[in-house]
Amino acid sequence: MKKVSWKLIIISILIAEGVGLLSSFLAGGTAVYKDLNQPPFAPPGWVFPIAWGILYALMGAAAALIPTARASDEDKKRALTLYGLQLLFNFSWSIIFFRFELYWLSVVIILILLILVTLTLLRFWQIRPLAGALLIPYLLWLLYATYLNIGVALLN
């Protein structure tokens, strides 16, 4: 295993955070959230930027651990491809949900995202267990977000 590169970790975190910020910008903000009928246990809107800021940092750090791991280049490429795919679905979810208010389509996207994150977590774990462990909070949050998304789709 090569030494962890702090520069790579910082760059990877900045990329993940940048994807989240760009998605939020293109989604047009989350003002619509307060006007939606919410399922039980829905948090106040201010919780989301804090949670996602932390989750994007964890995602970026996890991805940065893969290139220096002891694994074949092919395994690392597959893992990072899955990571990129889940990041793409993550990016699109906010836009579909907030900008276009297509709640059932966002349910489909978040279900695909759940599958991709689970596969990414498992791949990362095989390559470098710490990288997989860093994705566990993200997966748990997505399970909660899926509940909220389905609740919003049913109630609105």
C-alpha positions as CSV (number, residue, x, y, z in Angstrom):
1,M,0.0,0.0,0.0
2,K,1.4,3.4,-1.0
3,K,1.4,6.3,1.4
4,V,-1.8,8.2,1.6
5,S,-1.6,11.5,-0.4
6,W,-3.1,14.4,1.6
7,K,-3.1,16.4,-1.6
8,L,-5.2,13.7,-3.3
9,I,-7.6,13.6,-0.4
10,I,-8.1,17.4,-0.4
11,I,-8.6,17.4,-4.2
12,S,-11.0,14.5,-4.1
13,I,-13.0,16.1,-1.3
14,L,-13.1,19.4,-3.2
15,I,-14.4,17.6,-6.3
16,A,-17.1,15.9,-4.3
17,E,-18.1,19.1,-2.5
18,G,-18.0,20.9,-5.9
19,V,-20.4,18.4,-7.4
20,G,-22.8,18.9,-4.5
21,L,-22.6,22.7,-4.8
22,L,-23.1,22.7,-8.5
23,S,-26.1,20.4,-8.2
24,S,-27.6,22.6,-5.5
25,F,-27.1,25.7,-7.7
26,L,-28.7,24.0,-10.7
27,A,-31.5,22.7,-8.5
28,G,-32.4,26.3,-7.8
29,G,-32.3,26.1,-4.1
30,T,-34.4,24.2,-1.6
31,A,-37.1,26.8,-0.9
32,V,-39.7,24.4,-2.2
33,Y,-38.9,22.0,0.6
34,K,-40.7,24.0,3.3
35,D,-43.9,24.1,1.3
36,L,-44.1,20.3,0.8
37,N,-46.3,18.0,2.8
38,Q,-43.7,16.0,4.7
39,P,-43.7,12.5,6.1
40,P,-43.2,11.9,9.8
41,F,-39.6,12.4,11.0
42,A,-38.8,14.9,8.3
43,P,-36.0,17.2,9.5
44,P,-36.0,21.0,9.1
45,G,-34.4,22.2,5.9
46,W,-31.2,23.5,7.5
47,V,-30.1,20.0,8.4
48,F,-29.6,19.0,4.7
49,P,-26.6,21.3,3.8
50,I,-24.8,20.3,7.0
51,A,-25.4,16.6,6.4
52,W,-24.5,16.7,2.8
53,G,-21.4,18.8,3.4
54,I,-20.1,16.1,5.8
55,L,-21.2,13.2,3.5
56,Y,-19.5,14.8,0.4
57,A,-16.3,15.1,2.4
58,L,-16.4,11.5,3.5
59,M,-17.2,10.4,-0.1
60,G,-14.2,12.4,-1.4
61,A,-11.9,11.0,1.3
62,A,-13.0,7.4,0.5
63,A,-12.4,7.8,-3.2
64,A,-8.9,9.3,-2.5
65,L,-7.9,6.1,-0.7
66,I,-8.5,3.8,-3.7
67,P,-5.7,4.9,-6.1
68,T,-3.0,4.1,-3.5
69,A,-4.4,0.8,-2.3
70,R,-2.9,-2.6,-3.0
71,A,-5.2,-3.8,-5.7
72,S,-5.1,-4.4,-9.4
73,D,-5.5,-1.3,-11.6
74,E,-8.6,-3.0,-13.1
75,D,-10.2,-3.4,-9.6
76,K,-9.4,0.2,-8.7
77,K,-10.8,1.4,-12.1
78,R,-14.0,-0.5,-11.6
79,A,-14.4,0.9,-8.1
80,L,-13.8,4.5,-9.2
81,T,-16.1,4.0,-12.1
82,L,-18.9,3.0,-9.7
83,Y,-18.0,6.0,-7.6
84,G,-18.3,8.3,-10.6
85,L,-21.7,6.8,-11.6
86,Q,-23.1,7.2,-8.1
87,L,-21.8,10.8,-8.1
88,L,-23.6,11.4,-11.4
89,F,-26.9,10.1,-10.0
90,N,-26.4,12.0,-6.8
91,F,-25.8,15.2,-8.8
92,S,-29.0,14.7,-10.9
93,W,-31.3,13.9,-7.9
94,S,-31.4,17.4,-6.5
95,I,-32.2,18.9,-9.9
96,I,-35.0,16.4,-10.6
97,F,-36.5,16.8,-7.2
98,F,-36.1,20.6,-6.5
99,R,-35.9,22.2,-9.9
100,F,-38.4,20.1,-11.8
101,E,-40.4,18.8,-8.8
102,L,-40.7,15.3,-10.4
103,Y,-41.0,13.4,-7.1
104,W,-41.6,10.0,-8.5
105,L,-38.8,10.2,-11.0
106,S,-36.5,11.3,-8.1
107,V,-37.6,8.2,-6.3
108,V,-36.4,6.1,-9.2
109,I,-33.1,8.0,-9.2
110,I,-32.6,7.6,-5.5
111,L,-33.3,3.9,-5.7
112,I,-30.7,3.5,-8.4
113,L,-28.4,5.7,-6.3
114,L,-28.9,3.3,-3.4
115,I,-27.8,0.4,-5.5
116,L,-24.8,2.2,-6.9
117,V,-23.7,3.4,-3.4
118,T,-24.0,-0.1,-2.0
119,L,-22.0,-1.5,-4.9
120,T,-19.4,1.2,-4.5
121,L,-19.2,0.7,-0.7
122,L,-18.7,-3.1,-1.2
123,R,-16.0,-2.5,-3.9
124,F,-14.2,0.1,-1.8
125,W,-14.3,-2.2,1.2
126,Q,-12.7,-5.1,-0.8
127,I,-9.9,-2.8,-1.9
128,R,-9.4,-0.8,1.3
129,P,-11.8,-1.4,4.2
130,L,-11.4,2.2,5.5
131,A,-12.7,3.6,2.2
132,G,-15.8,1.4,2.4
133,A,-16.3,2.3,6.0
134,L,-16.3,6.0,5.1
135,L,-19.3,5.4,2.8
136,I,-21.5,3.8,5.5
137,P,-22.9,7.2,6.8
138,Y,-23.7,8.1,3.2
139,L,-25.6,4.8,2.7
140,L,-27.5,5.2,5.9
141,W,-28.4,8.8,5.0
142,L,-29.6,7.7,1.6
143,L,-31.9,5.1,3.2
144,Y,-33.4,7.9,5.3
145,A,-33.5,10.2,2.2
146,T,-35.3,7.5,0.3
147,Y,-38.0,7.3,3.0
148,L,-38.4,11.1,2.8
149,N,-38.5,11.1,-1.0
150,I,-41.1,8.4,-1.1
151,G,-43.1,10.2,1.6
152,V,-43.0,13.4,-0.4
153,A,-44.0,11.7,-3.6
154,L,-47.0,10.1,-1.9
155,L,-48.1,13.3,0.0
156,N,-47.7,15.8,-2.8
